[in-house]
Amino acid sequence: MITIHTQLVGQPQTMTDKRGTWRSAIFRTPVTEPIYLQQRGLAGDQVADTKHHGSRDQAVCCHPIVHYDFWNNLYQLNDPEKRLGPGSVGENWTLSHVTEADVAVGDIFQVGEATVQVSAPRYPCTKQERKLKLPGFFNEVMAAQRTGFYLRVLTPGMVQVGDELKLVERPNPIFTIKLINQNTLGTPNAELVQQMLELPTLSDGWKKILEYKLNNR
């Protein structure tokens, strides 16, 4: 049973580190009360980089909670104050009982009062590494393909922590987020990629990534 373990929202912030000044909404904070999920995302949540984020196909950014055990083990983060957990990579929903192998592009879920649809994987972001200050984190995400994924909103409504994502429809069971990652972040299979490009529910932005990958093998 896939459930919302943690729900998070954030606003663009300006930070300064040894590399200079940068702006991002990746520092999201948990919210326990119900929130209205709009077509562009959770009420009260914004993005800073509107060129790469914030489209309707990126309304909700999801990350499986099980991945945090993997990252903590990989980087030997044993100190409770340093361990990664919900929100560490800037997601909106930290989800329980799911990985990229369990959801497919086009899956429709009822969650709370809303209806959502899986639209694409989340492409690894260098700002995650900058936020976490973990060396090589971007490359590790690329290698492990533990990316999380995006949802588009089909029907707006109130959602809250503990809500179950109840599967309503699965039109493309073969094309899991895991398989799409394998053919984008790994070595592409030309025949499979061509089929992915024909999926009406795969986001246009991800199709451009696939086309580039296919043409530059």
DOMARTI-615133 format. One record per residue (C-alpha): x negated, y, z negated; residue in three letters. Coordinates in nm, 2 decimals, always signed. Layout:
! residues N
REC,x,y,z,r
REC,X,Y,Z,ALA
...
//
This chain:
! residues 217
REC,x,y,z,r
REC,+0.00,+0.00,+0.00,MET
REC,-0.17,+0.32,+0.12,ILE
REC,-0.12,+0.60,-0.13,THR
REC,-0.23,+0.96,-0.18,ILE
REC,-0.49,+0.93,-0.46,HIS
REC,-0.58,+1.30,-0.46,THR
REC,-0.44,+1.60,-0.27,GLN
REC,-0.67,+1.89,-0.21,LEU
REC,-0.65,+2.24,-0.07,VAL
REC,-0.90,+2.52,-0.01,GLY
REC,-0.97,+2.86,+0.13,GLN
REC,-1.27,+2.98,+0.33,PRO
REC,-1.56,+3.08,+0.10,GLN
REC,-1.89,+3.25,+0.17,THR
REC,-2.19,+3.06,+0.02,MET
REC,-2.56,+3.13,+0.01,THR
REC,-2.83,+2.87,-0.02,ASP
REC,-3.20,+2.83,+0.08,LYS
REC,-3.09,+2.81,+0.45,ARG
REC,-2.90,+3.14,+0.43,GLY
REC,-2.54,+3.24,+0.42,THR
REC,-2.26,+3.02,+0.55,TRP
REC,-1.88,+3.01,+0.54,ARG
REC,-1.65,+2.71,+0.50,SER
REC,-1.34,+2.58,+0.33,ALA
REC,-1.50,+2.25,+0.25,ILE
REC,-1.50,+2.32,-0.12,PHE
REC,-1.14,+2.20,-0.17,ARG
REC,-0.98,+2.15,-0.51,THR
REC,-0.72,+1.90,-0.64,PRO
REC,-0.36,+2.00,-0.67,VAL
REC,-0.13,+1.78,-0.88,THR
REC,+0.21,+1.95,-0.80,GLU
REC,+0.41,+1.88,-0.48,PRO
REC,+0.30,+2.08,-0.17,ILE
REC,+0.49,+2.16,+0.15,TYR
REC,+0.32,+1.99,+0.44,LEU
REC,+0.35,+2.22,+0.75,GLN
REC,+0.27,+2.14,+1.11,GLN
REC,-0.07,+2.30,+1.06,ARG
REC,-0.14,+2.14,+0.73,GLY
REC,-0.08,+2.18,+0.36,LEU
REC,+0.06,+2.51,+0.23,ALA
REC,-0.23,+2.70,+0.08,GLY
REC,-0.50,+2.53,+0.28,ASP
REC,-0.70,+2.71,+0.55,GLN
REC,-1.01,+2.64,+0.76,VAL
REC,-1.30,+2.87,+0.83,ALA
REC,-1.42,+2.73,+1.16,ASP
REC,-1.11,+2.76,+1.38,THR
REC,-1.31,+2.66,+1.69,LYS
REC,-1.35,+2.30,+1.56,HIS
REC,-1.08,+2.27,+1.29,HIS
REC,-0.73,+2.36,+1.23,GLY
REC,-0.54,+2.23,+1.54,SER
REC,-0.21,+2.05,+1.50,ARG
REC,-0.40,+1.73,+1.56,ASP
REC,-0.61,+1.81,+1.25,GLN
REC,-0.34,+1.90,+1.01,ALA
REC,-0.44,+1.66,+0.74,VAL
REC,-0.80,+1.53,+0.69,CYS
REC,-0.81,+1.19,+0.52,CYS
REC,-1.09,+1.01,+0.35,HIS
REC,-1.07,+0.66,+0.20,PRO
REC,-1.16,+0.66,-0.17,ILE
REC,-1.35,+0.33,-0.13,VAL
REC,-1.62,+0.51,+0.07,HIS
REC,-1.73,+0.70,-0.23,TYR
REC,-1.85,+0.38,-0.39,ASP
REC,-2.06,+0.32,-0.08,PHE
REC,-2.21,+0.67,-0.08,TRP
REC,-2.29,+0.66,-0.45,ASN
REC,-2.46,+0.32,-0.41,ASN
REC,-2.65,+0.43,-0.10,LEU
REC,-2.79,+0.74,-0.27,TYR
REC,-2.81,+0.58,-0.62,GLN
REC,-2.60,+0.84,-0.77,LEU
REC,-2.56,+0.69,-1.12,ASN
REC,-2.54,+1.01,-1.31,ASP
REC,-2.16,+1.08,-1.37,PRO
REC,-2.22,+1.45,-1.30,GLU
REC,-2.38,+1.37,-0.96,LYS
REC,-2.15,+1.09,-0.84,ARG
REC,-1.93,+1.17,-0.54,LEU
REC,-1.56,+1.14,-0.57,GLY
REC,-1.23,+1.27,-0.42,PRO
REC,-1.28,+1.59,-0.23,GLY
REC,-1.66,+1.56,-0.21,SER
REC,-1.66,+1.56,+0.18,VAL
REC,-1.39,+1.82,+0.20,GLY
REC,-1.08,+1.61,+0.28,GLU
REC,-0.72,+1.71,+0.21,ASN
REC,-0.61,+1.36,+0.11,TRP
REC,-0.82,+1.10,-0.06,THR
REC,-0.64,+0.77,+0.02,LEU
REC,-0.63,+0.45,-0.17,SER
REC,-0.61,+0.10,-0.02,HIS
REC,-0.72,+0.19,+0.33,VAL
REC,-1.03,+0.21,+0.56,THR
REC,-1.07,+0.30,+0.93,GLU
REC,-1.00,-0.06,+1.01,ALA
REC,-0.65,-0.04,+0.87,ASP
REC,-0.50,+0.25,+1.07,VAL
REC,-0.47,+0.29,+1.45,ALA
REC,-0.42,+0.59,+1.67,VAL
REC,-0.05,+0.66,+1.71,GLY
REC,+0.04,+0.50,+1.37,ASP
REC,+0.34,+0.69,+1.23,ILE
REC,+0.39,+0.70,+0.85,PHE
REC,+0.66,+0.83,+0.63,GLN
REC,+0.50,+1.01,+0.33,VAL
REC,+0.71,+1.19,+0.08,GLY
REC,+0.96,+1.40,+0.28,GLU
REC,+0.72,+1.43,+0.58,ALA
REC,+0.63,+1.21,+0.88,THR
REC,+0.27,+1.20,+1.00,VAL
REC,+0.08,+1.04,+1.28,GLN
REC,-0.28,+0.92,+1.31,VAL
REC,-0.44,+1.14,+1.58,SER
REC,-0.82,+1.07,+1.57,ALA
REC,-1.12,+1.00,+1.36,PRO
REC,-1.29,+1.28,+1.18,ARG
REC,-1.62,+1.37,+1.35,TYR
REC,-1.91,+1.38,+1.11,PRO
REC,-1.99,+1.73,+1.00,CYS
REC,-2.32,+1.89,+0.91,THR
REC,-2.15,+2.10,+0.65,LYS
REC,-2.09,+1.79,+0.44,GLN
REC,-2.46,+1.74,+0.41,GLU
REC,-2.51,+2.10,+0.33,ARG
REC,-2.25,+2.10,+0.06,LYS
REC,-2.36,+1.77,-0.10,LEU
REC,-2.74,+1.84,-0.06,LYS
REC,-2.80,+1.48,+0.02,LEU
REC,-3.08,+1.43,+0.27,PRO
REC,-2.97,+1.26,+0.59,GLY
REC,-2.61,+1.24,+0.50,PHE
REC,-2.49,+1.34,+0.85,PHE
REC,-2.69,+1.06,+1.01,ASN
REC,-2.58,+0.81,+0.75,GLU
REC,-2.22,+0.89,+0.82,VAL
REC,-2.29,+0.84,+1.19,MET
REC,-2.45,+0.51,+1.12,ALA
REC,-2.20,+0.38,+0.88,ALA
REC,-1.90,+0.52,+1.07,GLN
REC,-1.72,+0.59,+0.75,ARG
REC,-1.57,+0.91,+0.88,THR
REC,-1.21,+0.92,+0.76,GLY
REC,-0.95,+1.04,+1.00,PHE
REC,-0.69,+1.31,+1.09,TYR
REC,-0.32,+1.32,+1.09,LEU
REC,-0.08,+1.54,+1.29,ARG
REC,+0.26,+1.63,+1.13,VAL
REC,+0.57,+1.52,+1.31,LEU
REC,+0.82,+1.62,+1.05,THR
REC,+0.72,+1.88,+0.78,PRO
REC,+0.82,+1.82,+0.41,GLY
REC,+0.71,+1.80,+0.05,MET
REC,+0.43,+1.56,-0.04,VAL
REC,+0.25,+1.48,-0.36,GLN
REC,-0.01,+1.27,-0.53,VAL
REC,+0.11,+0.91,-0.56,GLY
REC,+0.32,+0.92,-0.24,ASP
REC,+0.30,+0.60,-0.03,GLU
REC,+0.22,+0.62,+0.34,LEU
REC,+0.49,+0.38,+0.47,LYS
REC,+0.43,+0.25,+0.82,LEU
REC,+0.72,+0.34,+1.05,VAL
REC,+0.57,+0.26,+1.39,GLU
REC,+0.24,+0.12,+1.53,ARG
REC,+0.23,+0.16,+1.91,PRO
REC,-0.14,+0.09,+1.96,ASN
REC,-0.24,-0.18,+1.70,PRO
REC,-0.56,-0.26,+1.89,ILE
REC,-0.70,+0.09,+1.89,PHE
REC,-0.80,+0.13,+1.52,THR
REC,-1.00,+0.43,+1.40,ILE
REC,-1.28,+0.18,+1.34,LYS
REC,-1.28,+0.07,+1.71,LEU
REC,-1.27,+0.43,+1.83,ILE
REC,-1.57,+0.51,+1.61,ASN
REC,-1.76,+0.21,+1.74,GLN
REC,-1.71,+0.34,+2.09,ASN
REC,-1.79,+0.70,+2.02,THR
REC,-2.06,+0.70,+1.74,LEU
REC,-2.20,+0.37,+1.87,GLY
REC,-2.24,+0.21,+2.21,THR
REC,-1.93,+0.26,+2.43,PRO
REC,-1.75,-0.01,+2.62,ASN
REC,-1.65,+0.15,+2.94,ALA
REC,-1.33,-0.05,+2.98,GLU
REC,-1.21,+0.02,+2.63,LEU
REC,-1.30,+0.39,+2.65,VAL
REC,-1.10,+0.42,+2.96,GLN
REC,-0.80,+0.27,+2.78,GLN
REC,-0.85,+0.51,+2.49,MET
REC,-0.85,+0.80,+2.73,LEU
REC,-0.51,+0.70,+2.84,GLU
REC,-0.36,+0.69,+2.49,LEU
REC,-0.11,+0.98,+2.47,PRO
REC,-0.14,+0.99,+2.09,THR
REC,-0.52,+1.03,+2.08,LEU
REC,-0.61,+1.40,+2.03,SER
REC,-0.74,+1.59,+2.33,ASP
REC,-1.04,+1.70,+2.14,GLY
REC,-1.15,+1.34,+2.08,TRP
REC,-1.09,+1.25,+2.44,LYS
REC,-1.34,+1.51,+2.54,LYS
REC,-1.59,+1.35,+2.30,ILE
REC,-1.52,+1.01,+2.45,LEU
REC,-1.56,+1.14,+2.81,GLU
REC,-1.89,+1.30,+2.72,TYR
REC,-2.01,+0.98,+2.55,LYS
REC,-1.91,+0.77,+2.85,LEU
REC,-2.08,+1.00,+3.10,ASN
REC,-2.40,+1.02,+2.91,ASN
REC,-2.46,+0.65,+2.83,ARG
//
